[in-house]
Amino acid sequence: MKFDDFISLMLVMLLLTLFIFTFIKLSRKLRKGGGSLTTFMLGTTDAFYNRDKKKAADEIVEQKADKKLNEQDSGEIKDSK
């Protein structure tokens, strides 16, 4: 093996190592500690919270509407905010 061939081989190995290192570094940075499973779990958790919040808001609206109807039926009209 000639010296020139050895230098070319080492240069290719160095470039390949740098490419792989850079790829791994970027992929870890993009994931920020979690993979697609983490993203899926965060999304479903958010969906559950939004569904629960919507149910709670609907119940509050229904309670206020029932209270308002009861006040109107009994003749007690109040300005409630």
N, C-alpha and C positions, 0 to 999 in steps of 0.2 A: 504494500500500500504506500502510495506516495504521500508526501507531506501535504501537497495541495488537496489531495482527495480527503485526507484526514481533516483538514481545516474546513472544507466544504461540508463534510458530514457533521462536524461539531456545530457549524453555523445553522444547518438545517435542524438539528436536535434542539439547539437553543431557541430558535424561532418557534418551533413546535411547542416547546415547553412554555414559552411566554404566551402563546396563543391559548393553550389549554388553561393556564393560570388566569389569564384575563377573562376567559369565558366563565370559569367557575366563580371568580370574584363578582362578575356582573350578575350572574344568575342568582347568587346569594343575596346581592344587594336588592335586586328586583323583588325577591320573595320576602325579604325582611323578616326572616325567621320562621316562615310558614309556607307551606305549599298550597296547592289548589284545594286540598281538604280543609285547611284552615279558612280559606276564603269562603268555601261552601258553608262551613259551620257558622261563620260570622253572618253570612247572608240569611241563613234560616233563622238564626237567633233574632236578627233584626226584624224579620217577617213576623215572628211570634210576638215580639214586643209591639209592633205596629198593629197587629190584629187585636191584641189585648187592650191597647190604648183606644182603638176604634170602638171596641165593645164598651169600654168604660165611658167614653164620651156619649155613645148612643144611650146608655142607661141613664146618664145624668140628664140628657135632653128629655128623655121620656119622663123622668121623675119631675122635672121642672114643668113639663107640659101638663102632666096630671095634676100637679099642685095648682097651676094656673087655672085649669078647668074646674077644679074643686072650689077655688076662690070665686070664680065667675058664677058657678052654680049657687053658692051660698050668698052671693051679693057682696062679697068683700073684695073689691077690686083695689089692688095695691100696686104701686109702682115699684117693682123689684128689679134690681140690677145685679 
